[in-house]
Structure formats: structure tokens, C-alpha cells
Amino acid sequence: MRKYTTQMDAARQGIITPEMKAVAGKEYRTEEEIRDLVARGQVVICANRLHTCIDPNGVGSMLRTKINVNLGVSRDCRDYNTEMEKVMAAVHMGAEAIMDLSSHGNTQPFRRRLTGECPAMIGTVPVYDSVIHYQRDLATLTAKDFIDVIRLHAQDGVDFVTLHCGITRRTIEQIKKHKRKMNIVSRGGSLVFAWMSMTGEENPFYEYFDEILDICREYDVTISLGDACRPGCLADGSDVCQIEELVRLGELTKRAWEKDVQVMVEGPGHMPMDQIEANMKLQQSICMGAPFYVLGPIVTDIAPGYDHITSAIGGAIAAASGAAFLCYVTPAEHLALPDVNDVKQGIIAARIAAHAADIAKKVPHARDADDAMADARRTFDWEKQWECAIDPETAKMIRESRAPEHEDSCSMCGKFCAVRSMNKALAGEYIDIL
């Protein structure tokens, strides 16, 4: 019989849970270190007690940077089996979390399939599902309807929910007054804004936050405090609306911790590179070290089709500066629902960013594979290079498709290869070039 409700509750009681033990093993940390970080809210272990097939991971700035993949069906792309193929491919490629952003059809069977079969952390945005679940227009939904959907997702085994609690009726006036270039680009944030505008009522996720905390505590669901006012273009980066909402998210983080509910805080969006580090430090201060979960940040607005690259640039800077969790961005961002290849490109780009950041912040053993790769390259051990590579299939395919004449080189340099020449020179051998 469990003597605790949430991972945070257990940690504060001095209990080391099976999930904490699993995370400690993966992160080269002691179980006591992980327990203490969870107790302080600086690490979250998103693990709904009903998601029994989960392979637990910790999210925190001092741990390996984790990757989230957004998937789900829409009115234009309705094949749940295709989405499930993407899910399992994403997990195979190293994603630690899957967010189901489905916005069409009967979403519950797919959500239950995720928590029944997928070992990754599963996240959702209940406000999306509210309209779908009730099959009613947004303005006809009540605060109780929204809260009941949160409970439904918790009962379905979802590990974390994104809730746009920080946007209030005051935000409506701010948006009108400050005249952002892109207004609100958060899908969930725009729905809450629209609901408040049409009904004249306060944001139900803010007004009934304590009731929501009770649900999350019962099932050990982590709250991901959504940034409804995240900047959607460079011009809106670090503006009044974004920062004011962040201050409110800091207040809500304290309230969640008072009930032993784990919290992540979501961050920007689009942002110039020179603002990223300051934003990470500001969030750490205002939200007291709660893990920061960022979308990108995307560092330029003019690269549709290549936003997995613009995002990886920003993500590497963000994670090296304190972000704990990167939401991948695919080449299809701003354009279409990603296909399987888009998903792969997005994951690989995000993993490169995360890995580069982990090396910079000296996460234990983060550089081991890089050092092994250097040894393998020096000795022309191609099989070892494939083992070390983030995407071995692509690396191997490129080499085999343009095979060199001599195995101890590549088709770029041939016998002019610097590594080959140095190996021979240091061994006292004759260096043949022609």
C-alpha cells in the first residue's frame, strides 16, 4: 500500500520511490540526491500512478536534458494508427515524452492506448479535448466541464497536463493595450482567451486552481504551467505580457507545491538569441528552480521548412542556460502536421541540441560518447562510430552510398586524409599520397 500521494509527497517524507531509484540509475546520481531534488521541486518525475508501463525519467536542469514530441490527429489528418507508428518511432529515436495534441474524433481510445502501451511520459492539453469531448461550441462550456476533462485525463493515466492558468481577464486588457505583433500564438492560450472574451468570466484554470490541484494530487499528475503569452515572433520576445504571466506562474508554482503537486513551467516560443539566457535565469528565479520546458526557442522567423534547425539553435542555448525540457520542432512547423520523416528530423535536431547543452553544463557522463567517437575516428573503427552516432542509420547510409576506394579514409579526402597521414607519420610509416 502506497504511503504517499505524489512523488513530491514521498520525497518530503524521506521515502525513495521505485521511480526515484530508476531516475538515479539513469542520471548517475544517488537515490538520496534525486529524492531531495524532487522534494524541493527542482526535479519532477512525471508518472501517473495509473500509467503502469512507464519507464520513469526525471526532468530538471541538473539532469540530462529531455525531449518532448508533439503528435496527435487533426481534422485534416485522422489516422490514429499512423500517429501510433510515429509515437513508437519517436520513443525508439530517444524521445522521453509524447504529448497527445489530438483535436478531432474520439480521442479517449488513443489516449488510453498511449498510456497502456507507451513507456514515455504522456502529456495532454485538456482544453483542446474539452470541445472535442463534449462536441459543443467553446462558449457553451462551463468551468466544471473543463475541470471534468482534467479529471478524465488523469483517470486515463496521463502523466502531465498543460494548463494555461496564468492568463487572466487582466491579460485581455494587456493584449489590447500593448498591441503585440502576433497576439497569442498558444493554441490553448487562445482558446482560454476566447472563452473569457465570450463569457465574461475569469479563466477557470486560474479560478479553480485548488480544485485542479486536488485532482493532480490524487493521481500524481504533474502540472505543466502553460505560457499562453509566449512570444510567437521575435518582435514579441520578453514583452510585458510574457513576463507578467511568468510572475503569475511563479505564484501558482508555490500553491501547487503546498499541495505536493509537481510542476513544470513552460517558456518561449520565438526569441532573439541574445535574450534566451536572461529568460532562463529569470524563470529560475521567479519559479524557484522548477523545471523549465521550452518550445525551441526559435531564433529567427524566416525559415519555414527548416524550423527544426532554428529551434535546435535556440534549444541548445536555452538548455545550457538552465532549461530542462525541450519540445521538439519539426520542418513542418507553421506549415502542416508532421509526417514520420518530419518527426525524425525534429527529434534528431532536438537531441543534438540537448546533448550539446548537457556537455556544456557538465552533466555526468554526457561527453562519454563524444570521446569514444574521437577514438573510433582516429582508428577508423567504423562500427564503433555507428554505435556512438545519434543517428547511425543515416551516417552509415551516407558512407555506403559514396564508398571510398580505401577503407581507411572517406571519399572526401581519400589518401589526403589528415587522420590517416598522422597515424602513419607517428608510427614511422611511409605516407603514400599518389
N, C-alpha and C positions, 0 to 999 in steps of 0.2 A: 504494500500500500504506500503510495507516494505521500511523503510528509511535507510536500511543498506544492505550490500552485504554479509558479513560473521559475525559469532558470535564475532570474534575479532574486526571487524569494529564497530559493535554495542556497544561492551564494551568500546571501546575507545571514542565513542561518549557519553558515560554515559547512554546508553539505556540498560535496563534489559529486555531480551527477554523471551518469554514463556519457552524456553529450559533452560535458566538460573534459572528461578523460579522452574522448575521441579527438576533440579540438586540440588539446595539449599535445597529443602524439603527432598530429599533423604540423603543428607550428613550432616544434622543438622547444616547447615551454613546459614548465612544471604544471601539474594539475592545480596547485595552490595559486600560481600566478594567474591562470585563466579564471579560477573562481573569484579572485579578488578584483580582477578587471570587470567581470560580469557584475559583481556586487556594486561597483562604482558606476556602472552604466557605460563604460568605455569600450566594452566588447559586448555584442549581442550574439546569441545563438538562436537563430530563428528556427524553432522546432515545435510546431503544434503537437500536443500530446496524442492527437489522432492520426498524425502522419507517420505511420509506423515503419515505412520503408525508407525514411530519410537517412542520408549519410551526413551527419552533422558537420557544419562549418561555423567558424567564428568570424565575425566581422568587426574590425577595429583597426585604427590607424597603425598600431604597432605590429599587426599581423600581416600575413600575405594579403595583398590587395585582391579582392574578389570581383568576379564578373557576373553581371546580370544580363539575361537575354529576354527581350520583349517579343512575345508571339501571340497568336490568337486569330480567330476568324473575324471577318467583317462581311458586310452585305455583298461586297464585290468578290470576296474570296471565302467560300463557305465550307471547304473540305476539312473536317476535323482530323481525318486520317493523315492528310498531308501535314497538318500542324503537329501531329504527334510524331511524325517522322522527323520534323525539324527539331522538336524537343529532344528526342533521343540523340540526334546528331549533335546538338548543342552540348549535351552532357558529355558525349564522347570526346568532343573537342575541348573540354575543360571548363565549361560554364558551371558556376556553383549555384546559380539561381535562375529560375524561369518565372517571368511574370506573364500571367494569362490576361491579355487585354481584349478578350473577345467582346464584340459589340453586336452580335447577331445570333439569332436562333436560340435553341435550348442550351444554355451554357453549362448547366449543372453537371450533366454526364461527363463532359470533357474535363471540367474542374475536378471531379471525383476520380476520373481516370488518372489525372496528373498526380494527385496525392496518393493514389493507390499503386502507381507503377514507377513514378519518377523519384530518384533518390536526391535530387537537388532541392534546395529551398524553393517553395512555391509562393508567389505573391500575386495579389489581385488589387484592382481598384474598384471597390464596391459601388461607387457612384455610377460607374459605367453600367454595371449589371442591374442597377435598380430599374432603369427604364425598360430594359430587356425582360427582366424577371416579371414585372407587373404588366408589361405590354400596355403602358399608359403614357400619355404625354408628360413631360417633365413637370409642368406647372401643377398637375393634379396629384403629384406625390406629396406625402406628408413626412415630417421628421421621423415619425415612427416607421414609415416604410423604409427609409434609408437605414435606420438602425437595425431593423429586422434583417436586411440583406447582409449587414456586417455579421450578425449572429449566424446566418445561414452559411456564409463563407467559413466562419470559424468552425462550425459543425462539419463542414466538408473537409476539414483538415488543412486549410490554408495556413502557411507559416507566418506570412506578414501581409499587412494590408496598407495600401497607400490611402491616407485620408487627408483631404485638404481642409485642415482645421484652422489654419492661420489666416484665411481670407474672411473678412467680416463685412458688415454693412458699411463700415468706415472705408473699406477698400474701394467701394463703388465710387465714393466721392473723390478718393485719391486718383483713381484711373481717369475720371473725368477732368480733374484739375491739372494733372501733370502731363496728360496727353502723350502717352508712350507711342513710339513709332509702331510697335507690333501688339499693343494692348496686352491681352492674356493669351499665351500660346499653350498653356497646360490644358489638355482636353478636360480633365477632371475639374480643374480650377474654373474653366469657362462654364461648365455645367452648373457648378455651385453658384457662380456669379449670376448666371441666367436665372436660376431658381430664386435667388434672393431678389433679383430685379422684378421678376414676375409676381412673386407672392408678397413682397414687402416684409418678409420675415428674416430673422437672423440665421446665419449659417448653422444648420442642425448639427454638423460635426463639431462645431465650436460650442454651441449652446448646450448640447447633451454629452459633452466630452466625458464626464464622470460615468455616465451610464455605459458609454462605449468602453471605458477602461475596465469596468466590471466584466464585460463580455471577454475582452482580451485576456484578463487575468484568469478567467475560468478555463480557457483553452490553451493558454500560453501562446497567444498570438502577438507578434511584435508589431508595433505601430511604426510605419514609415511616414513621418510627417511631411506631406506633400507640399512642394513650393509652388503654389498656384501662380505666384507672381514672378516665377523665374524668367529671366530675360530671354526673349525669342529672337533677338538680333543684337549685334554689337552695340548699337546706339542705346539700348535699354539696360546695359550691364551696370550693376551696382547702383541703380537708381533708388529713389525714395521708397517706391512700392516694394521692391525686393528686400531692402534692408529692414523696413518696418515690419514686414511679415516674418523675417528671420528672428527679430526680437520677440515676437509673439510665440514663435515655435520654441524658443528657449524657455519661455514661461510654461508652455504646455509640456515640455520635457520634464520639468520639475514635478508637475502634477502627476504625470504618468509614473515617475519613479516613486512617488509617495505611495502608490498602489502596487509597487513591484512589477510594473509593466515595462518591458524592454522597448527602447526607442531608437530608431534611426532618423536622421534628418536629411531631407533631400535638398539638393543645391542646383546651381545654374547648369545649364542651358547654354546660351551663346554668350561669349565674353571675350574681350581682347586679352591676349596672353599676359600683358603686364598687370592685369587686375586679379589673376587667378590666385596667386599665393596669398595676397591680402585677404581675399574672400575666405580661403580655407582657415586662416588664422582667426578671422573674425568669428566664423561659425564655431570653432573650437572654444573660443572664449564665451560667446553668448550661450551656447548649448552645452557647456561644461564637459566637453570631450565626448559627447555622444557621437557615434559613428556617422560620418558624412557620406552621403550617397549621391553621386553626381552624374548628370547626363552629359557626357563629353568632359568638360565644356568644349563646344565647337568654337574655334578661334577665328574663323572667317565665314562670311555669309555667302560667298560666291562660288562654292564648289559643289553644286548638286551633282550626284553621281560619284562623288569622292568624299562624302562626309564621314566615312569610316576613318579617313586619314586626318581630316581636320579635328575630329573627335579624339583620335589617338594622341595627337599633339597636345591638346588641352588636358586629356586624361592623365598623361604622364606627368605633366606639371602639377596637376591637382593632387594626384596620389603621392608624389614626392613631397608635397607641402602639407599633407595631412588627411586627404580624402581616403576612405576605407573601402569604397564600393563603387565600381564603375559600371554604369549602364551602357552596354554596347550600342553603337550606332552603325547602321549598315549603309552600303552605297545607295540603297533605295530611300534613305531618309528624305523626307519632304516630297517624295515622288510617288511611292507605291508601297504596297505590302511586300516585304522581302520574300524572295524565294530561297530555296535551300542554299544556293551559291552565295546569295547576299548574306545569309546568316553566317556562313563560314567566313566570308571576308570580314564581317563585323566582329566576330569572335576573335579571329586571329589578330586583328588590329588592336582590339581592346586588351588581349593577353600580352601583346608586345608592350603596350603602354604600362600595364600593371607590373610586368616583370621588370621593366626598366626602372620604374619607381621603387620597387622593392629593393633593387640593388642600391639605389641612391640613398634610401633610408636604412640600409644595412639590416634588413630582415634576416634572421638566422638562416644560413644555407642558401640564400637567394641566388648567390653567384656560382654555386657549385656546377651547374650545367654549363655555364659560360666557360669556366676554367677547363672542364672536361672537353668542351668543344675546341678550345685552343690546342689542347694536347692532341686531339684527333686530327685537326687540320695540319699540325706540324708533322705528324707521322703518316699522313694520307690514309687514315683509317676511316674509310667512307661509311662503313656500317655503324661505327660509333658516332659519326656525325649525324646520321639519321636518328639515332637514339636520343641525341641531345637536342634536336631541332624541334621548335614549336609546331611546325607543320612538315613532318618528314615526307609525306606523300608528294607534296609539291616540290620540295627540294630534290627528291630522288627522280621525279619525272623530268625536271629541267635538265639534270645532268645526263640522264639516259637519252633524252631526245637530241642532245648535242654532244655526243660522246667524243672524248679526245682520242688522239692517236696513241698516247702513252697514259697509262693508268695513274702515274704519279704526277698528274697535272690536270688542268681543266682546259677546255677548248678556247678560253680567253687568252691564256698565256703560253700554253704548250711548254716547250723547254725553256722559255724565258721566265718561268715561274720562280719568284723570289724564294719561296719556301724550299723548293727543290734545289736551287743553287746553294742556298745557305746550308742545307743538310749535307750536301756533297762537300762543300768547302770545309766545313767544320769536321767532317770525317776524313779529310785529306784525300778526297777522291777527285778524279778528273771531271771537270764540268763541261759536258758536250752541249753545245747550243744548236749548231747546224747539223 
